[in-house]
Amino acid sequence: KLMNRPVRVTLNRDTDMAITGGRHAFLAKYKAGAVVEEDGTIKLHALDVRLYNNGGCKFDLSGPVMDRALFHVDNCYFWPNFHSVGTSCKTSQPPHTAFRGFGGPQGLLVAEHIMDHFATECNVSGDKLRRDNMYSLQDATPFGMRFGDGFTGMWNVPGMWDRLEKELDIPGRRQRAAEFNKKNKWVKRGVGFIPTKFGIAFTAKYMNQGGALVHLYTDGTVLVTHGGTEMGQGLHTKVCQVAAQAFNIPLEHVYVNDSSTDKVANTIPSAASMSTDLYGMATLDACQQILKRIQPIKDSLSPDATLKEVAKKAFFERIDLSAHGFFALDNDRCGYDWNKDCPEGFPADLPDNAWKGHPFNYFTQGVAMAEVEIDVLTGDHKTISADVLADVGSSINPAIDIGQIEGAFVQGMGWATIEEVVYGDDDHTWIRPRARMHTTGPGTYKIPAFNDVPESFNISLLENANNPFAVHSSKAVGEPPFFLGCSVFFAIKDAITAARGGEGGYFEFRLPATSERIRMACSDRIASECIGSDRDHSSFQPQGSF
């Protein structure tokens, strides 16, 4: 600022991690009730949940992150009576900020924790409880979105759940794990099986827009520049595919230029898993403009004329071969006003809170199963197998989408198991000054490595899952699979339950499932002596010992 010049700062890893905010930590407090129907089926009845997130010393994006958490705290389950409140808390830590999922995984995790708690208290199968309480067509979310073709598109989670349960023989797996656990005292196995739905759209309405610039050259090649940022997620490749299909030319004839605001101005951050939806549609719009202009030229040539021949003649006919494309979500498919009151005359047949808006264009959906093995004496764990079935619509590029799902799953698995972040606070008085991060490098902060990847890892894409609300019937894939990695967390919890002998009922098990937490939660004689007789073993939470 003093020199009025840009400055590049290169920080070492420890300093970078110490001053940069991470994903928001969440605390949930809830009251939930269910009813037992005449046939013995347990149906969810009411939920009152209060979410708190650690925003750090500045507000930053804590509000929008909380918004998305509140939008996802129902996950795939229908609550006839639902009340939720979110509070962002100011602390002395660095300001926490956006990260893959943007609050969605935290809200989804709360939902699954509640379902796990219910299953334990009611002494029923968690799998059956989840399946019996999934949304059905025409049900509405607490924020007023109704499930069905004209509203959210196809609702596939129940069918995907049934399919994976049958194909993987989930009941049989659980039975085999139980038999294994009876024969082994110090090694236990567990199975986790969870669904997800992830809303696709920026919750800030104005951000649901994007532009692209397309040039058709006289040699029949195409150059695309769009407002998105390629960060390894395959956005450039998908945009090129959209252009190649529009012009009916080989993919190698389409080139993409670096994103730059002198080509496409007023760009939106590449976030919310919306980039392909926005820039794919904007590119398609630009291509269609050019195609409309050259159609008379194409009609004047032979039917087998190449794009090169058409473009060349169009150039000599002084036809513009460049176009700026633009796409914005329809007004009635994005935007949500939390404070809007129900207007007079609002149709009685529409869901509660529907008058506030339509926060998401559609939902990307998925189901995942994980089987793990834990060492009771050390708390170490390994993931034996993981299977994911994902609904990503009619995939533009299945190879890219499968890679995104694999990466998101492993990243979510790391967040849920080994990536513990420790700051100086009342529980860690040996870290000073207060709020200083202790886990600032690979010596204390662990991320998934090669040996953490599931030994058997299978990804499947749902067939015939068209999506009328996005480019070429595709669906967003960047953030939605992240939460499915938490199936490993719930599998670990299942194994710990076996290690505890299945007795004692519900016990609180917080994320992440580090080796220390796994070891102490097994609650055997050694762990009990370490915890001490003056503490409640069912709720004891290790705080990290480094």
HELIX and SHEET records of a PDB file:
HELIX    1   1 ARG A   13  ILE A   19  1                                   7    
HELIX    2   2 SER A   62  HIS A   72  1                                  11    
HELIX    3   3 GLY A  104  CYS A  122  1                                  19    
HELIX    4   4 GLY A  126  ASP A  132  1                                   7    
HELIX    5   5 VAL A  157  GLU A  167  1                                  11    
HELIX    6   6 ILE A  170  LYS A  183  1                                  14    
HELIX    7   7 LYS A  205  MET A  207  5                                   3    
HELIX    8   8 LEU A  235  PHE A  247  1                                  13    
HELIX    9   9 LEU A  251  HIS A  253  5                                   3    
HELIX   10  10 SER A  275  SER A  300  1                                  26    
HELIX   11  11 LEU A  307  PHE A  316  1                                  10    
HELIX   12  12 ASN A  331  ARG A  333  5                                   3    
HELIX   13  13 ALA A  354  LYS A  356  5                                   3    
HELIX   14  14 PRO A  398  THR A  417  1                                  20    
HELIX   15  15 PHE A  450  ASP A  452  5                                   3    
HELIX   16  16 VAL A  471  SER A  473  5                                   3    
HELIX   17  17 PRO A  480  CYS A  486  5                                   7    
HELIX   18  18 SER A  487  ALA A  499  1                                  13    
HELIX   19  19 SER A  515  ALA A  521  1                                   7    
HELIX   20  20 ARG A  525  ILE A  531  1                                   7    
SHEET    1   A 3 PHE A  26  VAL A  36  0                                        
SHEET    2   A 3 ILE A  42  GLY A  56 -1                                        
SHEET    3   A 3 ASN A  81  LYS A  90  1                                        
SHEET    1   B 4 VAL A 187  ILE A 200  0                                        
SHEET    2   B 4 TYR A 362  ASP A 375 -1                                        
SHEET    3   B 4 HIS A 381  ASP A 391 -1                                        
SHEET    4   B 4 SER A 456  LEU A 461  1                                        
SHEET    1   C 4 VAL A 254  VAL A 256  0                                        
SHEET    2   C 4 VAL A 222  HIS A 226  1                                        
SHEET    3   C 4 GLN A 209  LEU A 216 -1                                        
SHEET    4   C 4 SER A 322  ALA A 328 -1                                        
END                                                                             
